[in-house]
Amino acid sequence: MPQHNVQCCCCLITCCVLRSPVFQDTSYPYHSIEGQMRALADLAYLLGQYEFAVQSYRLAAQDYLAAPNSRWYAGAEEMIGLCSVLTSDPSADPLKYFNRAYEHYSKVRGRQGRMLATRTMLYAAAYQAATGRHHAASVCLMRAHFDEEAARAALLLEAAAYCLLRCRPASVRKAAFNLVLAGLRYHSAKQKRLSIHCYKQVTGIYSASAWRHISEHLHDILGKQCAELGDARGCLQHSTALLDCSHRQATAQAHYLGRFLEAVQAAGVAGPVPGLALPLVVTDDVMVRFADQHCYPPNTPASLLPGSSSSGAAAAAAA
């Protein structure tokens, strides 16, 4: 692992040790054998004796698992994983210990257990990203977001999307899907600006005609959220994009047109609307259909009307 990444992990591990369950949980008093074993393992880590620290953590973890005490066992497994990151042993597998810690932290009731489980997956994702396995890092972040609150889940989803973009080749569509989910979670957490930021990154990806319904859905959401934030220009921009809805029914087209007119009025646009593609109408070639019948203007020559005698004579002469 690169040296600067190891140094970053050291800073994270120090915070982990100082906030570990041995300092906050009273399940095992400090003078108990289990508490002393955990303190010994933490001290060995702080002195850089990672192999001895791993041995001490494993010995203590057996007692925590036999108790059973999921929180203390998960903390020991988490520290074994972090020590494995810093050791030079190529056979060490930190992810195995991170996964165990996540599973047992998830058994701890309350908000704190959920946060500790998320922290473990953040360590796992950081390790995977540092070793160039960005897709695996996104999987860790996705795993952590399921039980989290809306704002935290949105941050994890957004980070997972950026990991997918760093893959070679980049998983653009999966990243876009994660950004859409992040936008939904941000909106649930009432972080509308962050939600708009996620949605805007996706609009260019789904601009092709094959993704017309997804693009329309995104512009619909962005238009509503811009209106709620008071961004009249942004609302007008996305309402304009919704006018390309010939595939929709007449009621939906009328609804989008009404929203567009409201956006124009709110933005105070006096001249032409930027980005509005108006249809080109050729007045010399207009056909009107009413009740499945062609309609003709009153000054149409009789020879052009179907069923007229002059048109029939012209057809016979041509034959």
JOUR-V302458 format. One record per backbone hydrogen bond with DSSP energy under -0.5 kcal/mol. CO is the residue of the C=O (numbers start at 1). NH is the residue of the N-H. If there is no record, write none. Layout:
co;nh
CO;NH
CO;NH
This chain:
co;nh
2;6
3;7
4;8
5;9
6;10
7;11
8;12
9;13
10;14
11;15
12;16
13;17
14;18
15;19
17;20
20;23
20;24
21;25
27;29
29;32
32;36
33;37
34;38
35;39
36;40
37;41
38;42
39;43
40;44
41;45
42;46
43;47
44;49
45;48
48;50
49;53
50;54
51;55
52;56
53;57
54;58
55;59
56;60
57;61
58;62
59;63
60;64
61;65
62;66
63;67
64;68
64;69
69;73
70;74
71;75
72;76
73;77
74;78
75;79
76;80
77;81
78;82
79;83
80;84
81;85
82;86
83;87
88;90
89;92
92;94
93;96
93;97
94;98
95;99
96;100
97;101
98;102
99;103
100;104
101;105
102;106
104;107
105;108
110;114
111;115
112;116
113;117
114;118
115;119
116;120
117;121
118;122
119;123
120;124
121;125
122;126
123;127
124;128
125;129
126;130
127;131
128;133
129;132
132;134
133;137
134;138
135;139
136;140
137;141
138;142
139;143
140;144
141;145
142;146
145;148
149;153
150;154
151;155
152;156
153;157
154;158
155;159
156;160
157;161
158;162
159;163
160;164
161;165
162;166
163;166
164;167
164;171
170;172
171;175
172;176
173;177
174;178
175;179
176;180
177;181
178;182
179;183
180;184
181;185
182;186
183;187
184;188
185;189
186;191
187;190
190;192
191;195
192;196
193;197
194;198
195;199
196;200
197;201
198;202
199;202
199;203
200;204
202;205
202;206
204;207
208;211
209;212
211;215
212;216
213;217
214;218
215;219
216;220
217;221
218;222
219;223
220;224
221;225
222;226
223;227
224;228
225;229
226;230
226;231
227;230
230;232
231;235
232;236
233;237
234;238
235;239
236;240
237;241
238;242
240;243
241;244
243;245
245;248
249;253
250;254
251;255
252;256
253;257
254;258
255;259
256;260
257;261
258;262
259;263
260;264
261;265
262;266
263;267
264;268
264;269
273;276
275;277
276;278
279;281
280;282
281;283
282;285
288;295
290;293
293;290
295;288
297;300
301;304
302;305
305;308
308;312
309;313
310;314
311;315
312;316
313;317
314;318
315;319
